[in-house]
């Protein structure tokens, strides 16, 4: 169905990295586009990619670059147990929600700030007239569920992308959320119509899931730090990589 500000280049200027103009189309933010170019240049400088290489070769080179230069430790068993104890609600069996949404999809044709403004305006209209949710979803949503008035049916934790999961399962809220959910697909107006609590799972049953989550968190921080170090030695214009906590995560 992964969000970050600022979404637009600095006022009045194009995005560039070390004098190379960056095309931000297709990226969720100027920061993500600038970070990718920064990594491309680093891959070229270290001999992992040729200057002018195609997208597929560049992506493979960046992957090799990160494997080589971003090293993260494995989470220990005590760390995993502590995380599980502090976040037991994340690890349950049988947790369900009945949900609806209206998706304003990210496209190359619509600048992100304009898309967000449109979604915010629509959210205000939905909150003002919640009984019109079905009709408005049919008129506005860019998801196939629009034909069903935005109805997604019953969903379990983990069936959606993580950022949409957080909007559904991050708390016990029922109703139309008063804030947009931002995912890699766009901006969502989210309604949770019904919620069924799950049964907590013991640590032994979810040990690998907990370890994977901690690895992901550590890697995200390490990637952000790595990009920040590269940006500190580069001429980056039109995008503030320091303002984006993790510009690589889509």
Backbone bond lengths (Angstrom), bond angles and torsions (degrees), N, CA, C in turn:
res aa  C-N    CA-C-N  psi(-1)  N-CA   C-N-CA  omega(-1)  CA-C   N-CA-C  phi
1 X - - - 1.430 - - 1.468 111.14 -
2 X 7.113 134.41 -47.50 0.932 168.17 141.73 1.237 105.97 49.14
3 X 2.534 147.15 123.35 1.461 152.63 -101.44 1.501 110.49 172.40
4 X 1.248 120.07 139.39 1.449 117.66 -170.20 1.513 111.12 -175.86
5 X 1.328 117.64 139.85 1.447 121.47 177.70 1.530 108.81 -119.19
6 X 1.336 121.35 155.82 1.455 125.10 -3.12 1.525 111.14 -75.17
7 X 1.333 116.62 151.36 1.450 121.49 -177.37 1.524 113.06 -90.93
8 X 1.307 117.19 -14.98 1.465 120.04 -172.06 1.517 110.52 -117.98
9 X 1.334 117.71 155.53 1.442 120.63 174.50 1.521 110.89 -61.48
10 X 1.328 115.87 161.93 1.460 120.05 177.86 1.515 109.17 -58.78
11 X 1.316 115.06 147.64 1.458 120.20 -174.02 1.511 111.34 -54.34
12 X 1.312 113.83 129.66 1.447 120.16 170.07 1.516 115.72 82.22
13 X 1.353 119.46 -2.16 1.443 118.69 -176.48 1.506 113.65 -134.04
14 X 1.333 114.92 153.68 1.454 120.26 175.36 1.516 108.79 -79.74
15 X 1.314 115.91 163.63 1.463 120.98 177.25 1.524 108.58 -85.01
16 X 1.326 116.60 133.43 1.461 120.23 177.05 1.520 109.45 -146.49
17 X 1.332 115.17 153.29 1.464 122.25 177.45 1.520 107.54 -131.36
18 X 1.335 116.08 115.27 1.472 121.70 -178.26 1.524 111.93 52.65
19 X 1.329 115.12 40.01 1.457 120.82 176.88 1.511 114.97 85.69
20 X 1.319 118.09 -3.76 1.468 121.61 178.66 1.532 108.84 -94.54
21 X 1.314 117.08 119.41 1.459 121.04 178.84 1.526 110.12 -69.52
22 X 1.328 115.32 135.14 1.463 121.10 -175.25 1.522 109.91 -108.04
23 X 1.318 116.21 127.63 1.463 121.93 174.67 1.525 107.42 -82.38
24 X 1.331 117.53 114.85 1.467 121.02 -176.32 1.528 113.19 -88.23
25 X 1.339 117.93 -3.82 1.472 120.53 -179.80 1.525 110.01 -60.70
26 X 1.315 115.24 134.79 1.449 119.85 179.12 1.511 114.47 88.85
27 X 1.336 117.44 -5.85 1.460 121.69 176.71 1.526 109.33 -104.47
28 X 1.339 117.35 148.04 1.465 119.26 -179.15 1.511 113.14 -71.09
29 X 1.324 118.75 -17.60 1.460 121.02 -179.91 1.515 109.65 -157.89
30 X 1.336 115.62 162.47 1.457 120.54 174.98 1.525 110.27 -62.19
31 X 1.333 116.21 -34.87 1.456 120.84 -179.46 1.531 111.49 -63.45
32 X 1.337 116.31 -42.57 1.466 120.00 179.42 1.525 110.68 -63.25
33 X 1.334 116.44 -40.95 1.463 120.42 179.88 1.531 110.76 -66.39
34 X 1.345 116.57 -42.74 1.463 120.57 -179.89 1.526 111.00 -66.20
35 X 1.339 116.74 -39.73 1.467 120.50 179.58 1.522 110.58 -63.38
36 X 1.318 116.33 -40.77 1.470 119.22 179.76 1.523 110.71 -64.12
37 X 1.337 117.61 -41.13 1.462 120.41 178.83 1.523 110.91 -67.11
38 X 1.318 116.47 -37.88 1.460 121.13 177.47 1.528 110.29 -60.26
39 X 1.320 116.19 -43.17 1.464 120.79 179.20 1.530 111.42 -70.00
40 X 1.338 116.03 -36.73 1.468 118.76 176.77 1.521 110.11 -59.95
41 X 1.324 115.64 -45.36 1.460 119.55 -179.74 1.526 111.49 -64.04
42 X 1.327 116.38 -38.16 1.468 119.75 177.88 1.529 110.40 -66.07
43 X 1.322 117.47 -39.34 1.457 121.13 178.15 1.524 111.25 -63.42
44 X 1.328 116.24 -39.14 1.467 120.55 177.24 1.527 109.86 -66.27
45 X 1.345 116.36 -44.71 1.464 120.67 -177.68 1.523 112.68 -63.60
46 X 1.325 117.02 -29.65 1.468 120.52 -179.46 1.524 112.86 -93.97
47 X 1.339 116.90 4.99 1.454 120.77 175.83 1.516 115.05 81.41
48 X 1.340 117.21 12.84 1.455 120.16 -179.12 1.525 112.55 -86.83
49 X 1.329 116.36 -16.55 1.470 120.83 178.74 1.513 108.86 -148.24
50 X 1.321 115.07 150.48 1.459 119.91 176.49 1.518 109.59 -85.36
51 X 1.324 116.85 144.16 1.456 119.99 175.49 1.524 108.29 -63.31
52 X 1.331 116.56 128.44 1.455 120.03 -176.76 1.510 113.18 93.08
53 X 1.330 117.81 5.28 1.470 121.38 179.10 1.521 110.39 -65.41
54 X 1.320 116.20 153.98 1.459 121.44 179.67 1.522 111.87 -72.51
55 X 1.327 114.52 170.85 1.466 120.29 -174.83 1.527 112.25 -58.76
56 X 1.324 117.48 -44.64 1.462 120.20 -177.08 1.522 111.02 -62.36
57 X 1.339 116.61 -43.40 1.467 120.45 179.41 1.523 110.60 -66.18
58 X 1.326 116.74 -39.56 1.468 120.30 179.44 1.525 110.76 -64.47
59 X 1.330 117.02 -44.50 1.463 119.82 -179.63 1.522 110.82 -61.52
60 X 1.324 117.17 -41.82 1.460 120.64 178.77 1.526 110.61 -64.98
61 X 1.332 116.29 -39.34 1.460 120.33 179.81 1.526 111.23 -66.95
62 X 1.335 116.55 -40.06 1.468 119.93 178.26 1.519 110.20 -64.10
63 X 1.329 116.53 -39.63 1.466 119.73 178.08 1.525 110.60 -61.23
64 X 1.339 117.50 -43.94 1.463 120.87 177.92 1.522 110.97 -65.03
65 X 1.330 116.08 -39.06 1.470 121.09 178.72 1.525 111.02 -59.74
66 X 1.327 116.40 -47.19 1.457 120.22 -177.92 1.521 111.40 -68.55
67 X 1.317 116.86 -36.82 1.470 120.20 177.25 1.525 110.14 -61.77
68 X 1.326 115.84 -34.95 1.463 120.56 -176.24 1.524 112.85 -83.59
69 X 1.334 117.24 -37.30 1.459 119.67 -169.89 1.530 114.87 -108.00
70 X 1.326 118.00 -11.96 1.464 120.58 177.68 1.526 107.73 -114.39
71 X 1.323 115.43 99.31 1.462 121.35 -177.59 1.521 108.74 -105.79
72 X 1.330 117.16 129.35 1.465 121.14 -178.88 1.529 109.98 -124.39
73 X 1.333 117.49 145.48 1.463 120.23 179.79 1.524 111.75 -77.97
74 X 1.335 115.78 154.58 1.454 121.46 174.80 1.534 109.13 -77.23
75 X 1.344 117.60 138.07 1.471 118.84 176.77 1.523 110.79 -66.10
76 X 1.319 116.56 140.67 1.457 120.65 179.53 1.524 110.27 -84.21
77 X 1.326 116.03 164.29 1.465 120.54 178.76 1.529 111.52 -60.04
78 X 1.351 119.69 -45.90 1.474 119.21 177.61 1.529 112.70 -59.68
79 X 1.347 117.64 -38.42 1.465 120.80 178.12 1.524 110.52 -63.70
80 X 1.332 116.01 -41.92 1.463 119.98 179.46 1.529 110.79 -64.63
81 X 1.322 116.76 -42.55 1.464 120.02 -179.52 1.531 110.68 -64.72
82 X 1.316 116.97 -42.03 1.465 119.74 179.28 1.528 110.68 -63.08
83 X 1.343 116.28 -41.23 1.463 119.29 179.77 1.525 110.65 -64.51
84 X 1.329 116.29 -41.80 1.464 120.12 179.49 1.525 110.80 -62.15
85 X 1.327 117.78 -43.42 1.460 121.66 179.90 1.525 111.30 -62.75
86 X 1.329 116.09 -38.50 1.467 120.13 -177.69 1.526 113.25 -80.27
87 X 1.344 116.85 -16.71 1.467 120.83 -175.43 1.526 111.37 -132.18
88 X 1.326 115.55 41.43 1.471 120.11 -175.69 1.517 112.47 -58.42
89 X 1.333 117.43 -31.16 1.471 119.83 -177.64 1.525 112.56 -65.54
90 X 1.337 116.96 -18.31 1.465 119.98 178.47 1.523 112.04 -76.16
91 X 1.325 115.70 -16.11 1.463 119.43 -173.59 1.522 109.26 -122.21
92 X 1.313 114.47 86.42 1.460 121.40 -178.90 1.520 109.74 -133.53
93 X 1.307 115.59 162.33 1.460 121.68 177.16 1.520 109.00 -116.50
94 X 1.320 116.59 133.70 1.460 120.59 176.00 1.509 115.57 85.45
95 X 1.342 118.24 8.13 1.466 120.34 177.95 1.528 109.19 -72.92
96 X 1.320 116.55 128.53 1.467 121.76 -176.08 1.515 110.69 -133.43
97 X 1.328 116.13 150.55 1.460 121.61 167.30 1.521 108.44 -134.16
98 X 1.315 115.21 147.43 1.462 121.33 168.15 1.521 105.25 -100.66
99 X 1.335 117.37 120.73 1.460 120.07 -170.12 1.523 112.72 -135.04
100 X 1.326 113.76 157.43 1.463 122.72 172.68 1.526 107.55 -131.97
101 X 1.326 115.94 159.20 1.466 118.00 174.78 1.524 110.24 -154.70
102 X 1.322 113.79 163.25 1.465 122.34 171.62 1.516 105.63 -126.00
103 X 1.320 117.13 118.94 1.465 122.00 -175.43 1.527 111.55 -101.66
104 X 1.328 115.34 128.96 1.460 122.43 170.26 1.531 105.41 -106.85
105 X 1.319 115.74 99.30 1.460 122.33 -167.49 1.521 112.43 -77.80
106 X 1.338 114.81 140.82 1.461 120.80 174.47 1.523 109.17 -71.47
107 X 1.320 115.87 128.72 1.464 121.49 176.11 1.518 108.69 -136.80
108 X 1.313 115.83 160.67 1.466 119.87 178.90 1.524 111.18 -66.06
109 X 1.327 116.70 -24.12 1.468 120.30 -174.73 1.522 113.28 -80.28
110 X 1.337 117.45 -18.55 1.464 120.00 -174.95 1.520 110.39 -116.30
111 X 1.333 118.75 116.95 1.469 120.87 176.49 1.526 110.09 -58.25
112 X 1.321 115.90 142.53 1.453 120.95 -174.98 1.533 112.98 -58.55
113 X 1.337 119.37 -44.74 1.471 118.43 179.31 1.528 112.48 -60.01
114 X 1.332 116.95 -38.98 1.458 120.33 179.67 1.525 110.78 -67.55
115 X 1.337 116.40 -38.54 1.464 120.39 178.54 1.523 110.44 -64.59
116 X 1.316 115.98 -43.02 1.470 119.94 179.25 1.526 110.43 -63.27
117 X 1.325 116.75 -43.19 1.467 120.51 179.37 1.528 110.74 -60.25
118 X 1.333 115.87 -41.54 1.465 120.38 178.77 1.532 110.52 -63.65
119 X 1.344 115.93 -42.82 1.459 120.26 -179.62 1.527 111.34 -66.49
120 X 1.341 117.68 -39.91 1.467 121.43 178.63 1.525 110.46 -63.10
121 X 1.324 116.33 -40.94 1.458 120.53 178.58 1.523 110.63 -64.11
122 X 1.338 116.15 -41.55 1.463 120.52 178.87 1.519 110.97 -65.48
123 X 1.343 116.74 -39.16 1.458 120.50 179.03 1.527 110.68 -61.18
124 X 1.318 115.93 -42.43 1.468 119.65 178.67 1.529 110.35 -60.65
125 X 1.325 116.61 -39.97 1.461 120.83 179.87 1.530 111.16 -67.14
126 X 1.340 116.27 -40.54 1.472 120.43 179.18 1.521 110.61 -65.77
127 X 1.333 116.81 -43.10 1.464 120.04 179.82 1.529 111.49 -65.00
128 X 1.318 115.43 -31.80 1.463 119.85 179.37 1.526 111.63 -74.21
129 X 1.338 116.36 -29.53 1.472 120.37 -178.80 1.530 109.37 -138.54
130 X 1.350 118.58 69.86 1.471 121.22 -175.67 1.518 113.96 -59.03
131 X 1.326 117.21 -24.72 1.459 119.34 179.66 1.531 111.94 -67.97
132 X 1.335 117.29 -13.47 1.467 121.33 179.81 1.526 112.45 -94.43
133 X 1.330 118.00 5.68 1.468 121.28 -175.53 1.528 111.36 -52.03
134 X 1.326 116.97 -48.62 1.472 120.92 -177.16 1.518 111.61 -59.26
135 X 1.319 116.58 -48.56 1.469 120.22 -179.04 1.517 111.38 -65.17
136 X 1.336 116.87 -40.19 1.466 120.28 -178.90 1.528 111.04 -69.47
137 X 1.326 117.28 -35.71 1.460 119.98 176.23 1.525 110.61 -62.88
138 X 1.322 116.55 -42.72 1.464 120.32 178.30 1.525 111.16 -62.10
139 X 1.334 116.78 -34.49 1.464 120.79 -177.12 1.518 112.86 -81.96
140 X 1.332 117.90 -33.95 1.463 120.80 -169.08 1.523 115.80 -110.72
141 X 1.322 117.95 -33.23 1.464 119.39 -167.05 1.520 112.76 -68.11
142 X 1.333 115.85 141.05 1.459 122.66 177.40 1.526 112.23 -96.69
143 X 1.336 116.48 15.98 1.463 121.87 179.17 1.528 108.82 -104.15
144 X 1.343 118.44 147.91 1.466 119.68 175.61 1.522 113.13 -55.32
145 X 1.334 116.82 -24.25 1.464 120.03 178.91 1.526 112.04 -66.20
146 X 1.333 117.35 -9.08 1.469 120.13 178.17 1.518 110.92 -56.91
147 X 1.330 116.26 -35.56 1.463 120.22 -179.27 1.521 111.77 -63.13
148 X 1.344 115.43 -20.79 1.466 121.13 179.32 1.523 111.20 -105.55
149 X 1.315 115.74 20.08 1.461 119.44 -178.80 1.506 113.24 71.40
150 X 1.328 116.26 24.08 1.461 121.16 179.26 1.515 113.82 87.07
151 X 1.325 117.32 2.62 1.463 121.21 -175.76 1.527 111.21 -69.53
152 X 1.333 116.76 123.38 1.455 122.35 178.99 1.525 112.25 -100.96
153 X 1.316 117.04 -3.06 1.457 120.72 -177.93 1.511 111.39 73.87
154 X 1.333 115.88 -154.37 1.460 120.63 179.02 1.522 109.99 -89.94
155 X 1.313 115.94 134.05 1.461 121.45 -179.83 1.522 109.72 -125.35
156 X 1.340 115.59 142.86 1.451 121.64 172.95 1.522 109.04 -102.47
157 X 1.322 115.74 155.74 1.457 119.88 175.16 1.529 109.04 -56.12
158 X 1.325 116.60 133.48 1.454 121.41 178.32 1.513 114.36 96.27
159 X 1.333 118.23 -8.24 1.464 119.95 -179.96 1.526 112.30 -82.78
160 X 1.331 117.06 -18.27 1.459 121.66 178.74 1.527 108.56 -110.37
161 X 1.326 116.39 171.32 1.462 119.41 174.99 1.527 108.51 -63.27
162 X 1.330 118.93 154.19 1.466 121.61 -172.30 1.520 114.91 -54.32
163 X 1.322 117.04 -39.52 1.463 118.33 -176.27 1.530 111.99 -70.58
164 X 1.340 117.23 -31.31 1.467 119.43 175.37 1.523 109.77 -76.23
165 X 1.328 116.32 -36.03 1.468 121.00 174.93 1.528 110.89 -55.52
166 X 1.338 115.61 -41.32 1.471 118.71 -178.62 1.524 111.16 -63.48
167 X 1.325 116.73 -36.08 1.464 119.76 178.48 1.518 111.46 -67.59
168 X 1.334 116.43 -30.44 1.465 120.94 -178.12 1.519 112.77 -87.59
169 X 1.341 116.62 -39.34 1.462 120.31 -169.87 1.526 114.25 -118.61
170 X 1.323 117.16 3.73 1.464 119.22 -177.27 1.510 114.08 -69.37
171 X 1.329 117.86 -18.17 1.458 122.10 178.38 1.521 108.12 -153.77
172 X 1.322 116.83 -170.58 1.472 120.80 -177.10 1.525 112.10 -101.13
173 X 1.313 117.57 19.43 1.467 121.95 -174.99 1.529 111.23 -64.15
174 X 1.328 115.83 141.50 1.463 123.50 171.82 1.521 107.61 -129.49
175 X 1.335 116.70 131.87 1.454 121.54 -178.51 1.509 110.12 130.70
176 X 1.346 117.00 -164.55 1.466 121.76 177.07 1.521 107.72 -90.70
177 X 1.309 117.08 121.22 1.461 119.83 -178.52 1.524 109.73 -65.22
178 X 1.324 115.77 141.94 1.462 120.66 -175.80 1.521 112.25 -86.91
179 X 1.334 117.03 1.09 1.458 120.68 175.73 1.523 109.01 -129.10
180 X 1.310 116.02 152.42 1.456 120.87 177.74 1.528 109.85 -70.68
181 X 1.327 115.84 149.53 1.459 121.31 169.33 1.529 107.10 -99.34
182 X 1.312 117.06 125.81 1.465 121.80 179.20 1.518 109.22 -101.21
183 X 1.316 117.05 125.49 1.454 121.79 176.05 1.518 109.02 -129.76
184 X 1.317 115.61 179.35 1.464 120.20 178.20 1.525 111.76 -63.34
185 X 1.342 117.40 -17.67 1.457 120.84 -178.41 1.517 113.19 -90.79
186 X 1.323 117.49 -21.94 1.446 119.85 -178.00 1.513 111.53 150.53
187 X 1.335 115.47 -150.86 1.457 122.56 -179.78 1.528 108.89 -109.75
188 X 1.322 115.43 134.75 1.456 121.11 -176.30 1.524 111.44 -119.70
189 X 1.329 116.21 134.47 1.458 121.69 162.98 1.525 105.39 -89.68
190 X 1.323 117.13 123.03 1.462 121.37 -170.85 1.521 111.04 -117.36
191 X 1.327 115.60 133.20 1.463 121.90 173.59 1.523 108.26 -123.89
192 X 1.326 115.90 127.20 1.463 121.70 173.53 1.525 106.48 -106.17
193 X 1.318 116.62 112.71 1.463 121.06 -174.35 1.526 113.15 -89.64
194 X 1.324 116.40 -28.18 1.468 119.58 -177.61 1.519 108.09 -156.53
195 X 1.315 115.92 147.82 1.460 120.49 -177.24 1.528 109.61 -137.32
196 X 1.331 116.21 133.64 1.460 121.82 175.61 1.520 107.73 -117.53
197 X 1.328 116.91 119.00 1.461 121.07 -178.83 1.519 110.45 -67.24
198 X 1.322 116.49 146.68 1.455 120.93 179.71 1.522 112.13 -97.14
199 X 1.311 115.72 178.52 1.462 123.12 177.62 1.527 109.08 -99.42
200 X 1.331 118.43 124.94 1.473 119.97 179.98 1.521 112.08 -58.84
201 X 1.332 115.98 139.70 1.460 121.83 179.64 1.524 109.95 -100.64
202 X 1.320 118.09 141.31 1.467 120.50 179.01 1.522 111.17 -68.90
203 X 1.330 115.52 158.34 1.464 120.83 -177.44 1.527 111.50 -55.70
204 X 1.333 117.39 -41.59 1.460 120.73 -176.27 1.529 112.07 -59.83
205 X 1.337 116.77 -28.64 1.466 120.42 -177.59 1.523 112.27 -80.77
206 X 1.320 116.71 -19.14 1.473 119.71 -174.60 1.523 111.85 -126.76
207 X 1.323 117.19 18.12 1.466 121.42 -176.81 1.531 111.82 -51.37
208 X 1.335 117.26 -48.32 1.465 120.42 -177.23 1.523 112.08 -68.10
209 X 1.327 117.31 -36.35 1.466 120.22 177.23 1.526 111.15 -63.45
210 X 1.340 115.93 -42.16 1.462 120.28 179.20 1.525 109.99 -64.02
211 X 1.338 116.88 -45.42 1.461 120.63 -179.90 1.530 110.62 -61.51
212 X 1.340 116.89 -40.74 1.464 120.79 -179.80 1.530 111.00 -64.52
213 X 1.332 116.18 -39.07 1.468 119.56 179.54 1.527 110.51 -65.69
214 X 1.332 116.63 -42.68 1.458 119.96 179.54 1.525 110.99 -66.40
215 X 1.335 116.86 -39.82 1.466 119.40 176.02 1.525 110.41 -58.36
216 X 1.332 115.55 -43.84 1.462 120.44 -178.83 1.523 111.22 -62.48
217 X 1.328 117.35 -42.41 1.457 120.97 -179.65 1.523 111.39 -65.34
218 X 1.345 115.84 -43.08 1.461 120.13 179.64 1.522 110.19 -65.04
219 X 1.337 116.20 -42.14 1.462 120.24 -179.92 1.519 110.97 -64.28
220 X 1.335 116.91 -40.92 1.465 120.10 179.63 1.524 110.68 -60.55
221 X 1.333 116.85 -44.16 1.468 119.93 179.07 1.530 110.90 -65.78
222 X 1.338 115.87 -40.39 1.463 119.70 -179.02 1.525 111.13 -65.95
223 X 1.329 117.00 -40.20 1.468 120.70 178.23 1.520 110.71 -63.49
224 X 1.342 116.09 -43.46 1.460 119.60 179.95 1.526 110.37 -62.61
225 X 1.333 116.52 -41.40 1.466 120.41 179.16 1.524 111.19 -65.78
226 X 1.323 116.29 -40.86 1.462 120.99 179.57 1.526 110.99 -62.26
227 X 1.323 116.05 -46.65 1.466 119.95 178.67 1.524 110.30 -63.66
228 X 1.331 116.95 -39.08 1.461 120.65 179.26 1.523 111.36 -61.49
229 X 1.331 116.65 -40.21 1.470 120.73 178.37 1.528 110.19 -65.29
230 X 1.331 116.45 -44.79 1.466 119.54 177.92 1.521 110.88 -62.15
231 X 1.334 116.39 -42.43 1.465 120.45 -178.39 1.520 111.17 -64.85
232 X 1.338 116.93 -32.86 1.463 120.32 -179.77 1.514 113.02 -64.62
233 X 1.321 115.99 -23.85 1.464 120.29 179.77 1.526 111.74 -103.78
234 X 1.332 117.08 9.13 1.470 121.02 -176.38 1.529 110.18 -120.91
235 X 1.323 114.74 167.19 1.470 121.80 175.14 1.528 107.20 -101.35
236 X 1.327 116.42 94.55 1.463 122.04 -178.22 1.522 108.56 -106.84
237 X 1.323 116.09 123.48 1.470 120.65 -178.21 1.528 110.46 -125.67
238 X 1.340 115.35 142.38 1.459 120.82 176.83 1.512 114.08 84.13
239 X 1.338 117.59 1.86 1.463 121.40 177.87 1.515 107.91 -151.32
240 X 1.317 116.42 135.30 1.457 121.79 -178.36 1.523 108.96 -104.21
241 X 1.330 116.49 92.46 1.462 119.14 -178.01 1.517 111.74 -66.29
242 X 1.320 116.99 -27.22 1.464 119.27 177.80 1.503 111.84 -67.42
243 X 1.345 118.18 -23.77 1.464 121.94 -178.01 1.518 112.22 -84.32
244 X 1.337 117.24 -13.57 1.465 120.82 -178.48 1.521 108.95 -103.18
245 X 1.333 118.51 111.14 1.449 120.88 -174.98 1.513 114.37 -60.59
246 X 1.325 117.59 -28.42 1.475 119.58 178.40 1.518 110.04 -153.56
247 X 1.347 118.13 75.85 1.464 120.72 -172.91 1.515 113.64 -67.73
248 X 1.331 119.46 -11.25 1.454 120.04 -178.35 1.501 112.96 -88.12
249 X 1.320 117.56 -20.34 1.454 120.09 -174.78 1.515 109.72 -82.82
250 X 1.318 117.05 120.03 1.469 121.65 -176.36 1.513 110.38 -94.92
